[in-house]
């Protein structure tokens, strides 16, 4: 099969999933590439054309072993039309559990044909100076592996005459999926004396949960605790101070300090 165009489709609040999908795309090497960023609130209303005669690379972060519900609802708006897809999840060096299986099932439901899958590591959303978790990942080695994975996925595509001759893609995970962790309404807070009202936090929030006026206001009911606002804050004014989240971060920093490597399935 000859594929000349690629669509990069990702939900990536802190940018790690986007980096991985872009590295995979470098290995695929098609003539044209289009980004479909499902991260920002406006993507809920984005008009997405049905896909034909192209390859989709679809990526999502992992939240407690599952896909984020916002990523699920936005991916469900896609219409695959039997488009071949490379799927990838990015997790914070703990475990991806049922997320990759969930993504495979989700893209099948949307009409795609998954041909390859990968689980990569990105800096954990809760990582901070006091509790570092997979800091700087995906790093150069991760991105090299992602590019090689893209090359192998492209080779698999070119060796196929039709998608019908391909066996169903098998990935780890269990169904029913892991039960979601229900957390009370928690969100990062802003130290107003340090805040310069640059609105960087509001600009990266995937759910428009942040409003910047005389003070920075956050709707905890909309916050998904991706911590994109924390990582985007140049002055350090934005922090996650909730005791439960801080405890989780400290435990992850201790228990998940050993480096994990990407896993790929073709």
C-alpha positions in Angstrom: 0.0 0.0 0.0 1.2 3.5 -0.9 0.4 6.3 1.6 1.4 9.8 0.6 -0.2 11.8 3.4 -0.2 11.6 7.2 -2.5 13.2 9.8 -1.1 13.7 13.3 -3.9 13.6 15.7 -3.2 14.2 19.4 -4.6 15.3 22.8 -1.5 16.7 24.4 -1.9 19.3 27.3 1.8 19.3 28.2 3.2 18.6 24.7 4.8 15.2 25.4 2.3 13.2 23.3 2.7 15.7 20.5 6.5 15.2 20.6 6.2 11.5 20.3 3.7 11.5 17.4 6.0 14.0 15.6 9.0 11.7 16.0 7.0 8.8 14.6 5.9 10.9 11.7 9.6 11.6 10.9 10.1 7.8 10.4 6.9 7.4 8.3 8.1 10.1 5.8 5.0 10.9 3.8 4.9 13.8 1.3 2.4 15.9 3.3 1.6 16.1 7.0 -1.4 17.7 8.7 -1.8 18.3 12.4 -5.2 17.9 14.1 -4.6 19.2 17.7 -7.5 18.0 19.9 -6.1 19.6 23.0 -7.6 23.1 23.1 -11.3 23.7 23.9 -12.0 24.9 20.4 -11.3 21.4 19.1 -14.7 20.4 20.4 -16.2 22.5 17.5 -13.5 21.8 15.0 -14.8 20.7 11.6 -12.8 17.5 10.8 -13.0 16.1 7.3 -13.5 12.4 6.8 -10.1 10.7 6.1 -9.2 8.9 3.0 -6.0 7.5 1.4 -3.8 8.6 4.3 -2.2 7.4 7.5 -3.3 8.6 10.9 -1.0 8.8 13.9 -3.2 9.1 16.9 -1.8 9.9 20.4 -3.1 10.4 23.9 -1.6 10.7 27.4 -2.5 8.2 30.1 -4.2 9.2 33.3 -4.2 6.5 36.0 -4.0 3.7 33.5 -6.8 5.0 31.3 -7.4 7.5 28.5 -8.5 11.0 29.6 -12.3 11.3 29.1 -11.7 14.5 27.2 -9.4 12.7 24.7 -12.0 10.0 24.3 -14.9 12.4 23.5 -12.7 14.4 21.0 -11.3 11.3 19.2 -14.9 10.0 18.8 -15.6 12.9 16.5 -13.2 11.5 13.9 -14.4 9.4 11.0 -11.7 6.9 9.9 -13.3 5.4 6.8 -10.9 2.4 7.2 -7.9 4.7 7.4 -4.8 2.8 8.7 -3.7 4.2 12.1 -0.6 4.1 14.3 -1.7 4.6 17.9 0.4 5.7 20.8 -0.1 6.4 24.5 2.3 8.4 26.6 2.5 7.7 30.4 4.6 9.1 33.3 6.9 6.1 33.9 4.4 4.3 36.2 2.2 2.1 34.0 -0.1 2.4 31.1 -2.3 -0.5 32.1 -5.5 -0.6 29.9 -4.9 2.7 28.1 -3.4 1.3 24.9 -6.2 -1.3 24.6 -8.7 1.4 25.2 -7.2 3.5 22.5 -7.1 0.6 20.0 -10.8 -0.1 20.7 -11.7 3.6 20.4 -10.0 4.1 17.0 -11.7 0.9 15.8 -15.0 2.3 16.9 -14.2 5.5 15.0 -13.6 3.6 11.8 -9.8 3.3 11.7 -7.7 0.2 11.1 -4.8 0.2 13.7 -1.7 -1.3 12.2 0.9 -0.5 14.9 0.9 0.7 18.5 3.3 2.1 21.0 3.6 3.1 24.7 6.1 5.8 25.4 7.2 7.7 28.4 6.7 11.4 29.1 7.4 13.7 32.1 4.7 13.1 34.6 2.1 15.8 35.0 2.7 15.9 38.7 6.5 16.0 38.4 8.1 19.0 40.2 11.4 20.0 41.7 10.7 18.3 45.0 9.3 15.2 43.4 10.8 14.6 40.0 9.1 12.0 37.8 10.5 11.1 34.4 11.9 14.6 34.0 12.7 15.6 30.4 11.0 12.7 28.8 10.5 11.9 26.0 14.3 12.5 25.7 16.6 12.0 22.7 16.6 8.3 23.0 12.8 8.0 23.3 12.5 10.1 20.1 15.0 8.0 18.3 13.0 4.9 19.2 9.8 6.7 18.1 11.3 7.5 14.7 12.5 3.9 14.2 9.0 2.7 15.2 7.6 5.0 12.4 10.0 3.5 9.9 8.9 0.0 10.8 5.2 1.0 10.7 5.8 2.5 7.2 7.5 -0.7 6.1 4.6 -2.7 7.3 2.2 -0.5 5.3 4.3 -0.8 2.1 4.4 -4.6 2.4 0.6 -4.9 2.6 -1.4 -5.1 -0.6 -4.7 -4.4 1.3 -5.6 -3.8 4.9 -7.9 -6.9 4.7 -4.9 -9.2 4.7 -3.6 -7.8 8.0 -4.3 -9.7 11.3 -6.0 -7.7 14.1 -3.5 -5.7 16.1 -2.9 -7.2 19.6 -1.9 -4.9 22.5 -1.7 -5.3 26.3 -4.6 -4.5 28.5 -7.8 -5.9 30.1 -11.4 -5.5 29.4 -13.5 -4.3 31.2 -11.0 -1.5 31.6 -9.6 -0.5 35.0 -12.1 1.5 37.0 -11.5 5.3 36.8 -10.1 7.0 39.9 -12.6 9.5 41.1 -11.0 12.6 42.6 -12.7 15.5 44.3 -12.7 18.8 42.6 -9.0 19.7 42.7 -7.0 22.2 40.7 -3.7 24.1 40.8 -3.6 27.4 42.6 -1.9 30.7 41.8 0.3 32.8 44.1 -1.0 36.2 43.2 2.1 38.0 44.4 4.3 36.1 41.9 1.8 36.0 39.1 2.4 38.6 36.2 -1.1 38.0 34.6 0.5 36.8 31.3 -2.4 34.5 30.8 -0.1 31.6 29.7 -2.0 29.3 32.1 -5.3 30.1 30.5 -4.0 29.7 27.0 -2.9 26.1 27.5 -5.9 24.8 29.5 -7.7 22.2 27.5 -11.0 22.8 29.2 -11.0 26.6 29.5 -11.1 26.2 33.2 -8.9 29.3 33.9 -9.9 33.0 33.8 -7.4 35.8 34.3 -8.7 39.2 35.4 -7.6 41.0 38.5 -6.9 37.5 39.9 -6.5 34.1 38.4 -9.7 32.0 38.9 -9.9 28.3 38.2 -13.1 26.2 37.9 -12.1 23.0 39.6 -15.1 21.2 38.1 -13.5 21.7 34.6 -9.9 21.1 35.6 -8.5 17.7 34.5 -5.3 18.0 36.6 -3.1 17.8 33.5 -0.9 20.5 35.1 -0.3 22.2 31.7 -0.8 25.5 33.4 1.8 24.7 36.0 4.4 23.8 33.4 3.6 26.8 31.3 4.0 29.3 34.1 7.3 31.2 33.7 7.3 32.7 37.2 6.4 29.6 39.2 3.2 31.2 40.4 1.1 28.3 39.4 1.4 25.2 41.6 -0.5 22.1 42.6 -0.7 22.4 46.4 -3.4 19.8 47.2 -2.0 17.5 49.9 -3.3 14.3 48.2 -1.7 15.2 44.8 1.5 16.2 46.5 1.6 12.8 48.4 0.9 10.9 45.1 3.8 12.8 43.4 6.2 12.0 46.3 5.3 8.3 46.1 5.7 8.2 42.3 9.0 9.9 42.6 10.3 7.2 44.9 8.5 4.1 43.5 8.8 4.9 39.8 12.3 6.3 39.6 13.7 3.4 37.6 13.7 4.3 33.9 11.1 2.5 31.8 11.6 2.1 28.0 9.1 2.4 25.1 7.1 -0.6 24.1 5.9 -1.1 20.5 3.6 -3.5 18.8 3.5 -4.3 15.1 
